[in-house]
Structures are given as structure tokens and as C-alpha cells.
């Protein structure tokens, strides 16, 4: 069983707009970024839509771009943002 982790979640651009917030404190037992994303999707509503696995969402752990397998650590900052596309 995993220990509870206190995290700071940050949302940017269209994800922030969909959720109506830019940051929130979160407590989880998720071991990885991917598990955390799935946990947030399971909240339903705007979280399920904005963070859907069918949407391209970039993840950063403590300001480093990371993939779903990155291990969460206590006190981490996790950022979710849409990929930046060129014109």
C-alpha cells in the first residue's frame, strides 16, 4: 500500500479554463503521473473531459517534462498543459 502524498497541481491554458482553477492542493496514493491523471479523470465532469486519455496533455513533475511512468514524490508540483503548437 502506498503512502499518501501531498501534491500541488497546476493547470495551464485550456485545461485551466476548463477546470476553472489554476492550482489546487491534492492528496493521493498514486505512485506515478499516469496513475494520478487517471485518478483525476475518475473525478468526472470537467476533469474527465480536460484530462481525457483521448486528449494530448503534457505533464511536468517539479518543472521537468515527464511521462506517465514518472514516480511521484512527497511535496511534488505536477503541471498539466496542452501541447504548444506552432502556427
Secondary structure, 3 states (H helix, E strand, C coil): CCCCEEEEEEECHHHHHHHCCCEEEEEECCCEHHHHHHHHHCCCHHHHHHCCCCCCEEEEECCEEECCCCECCCCCEEEEEECCCCC
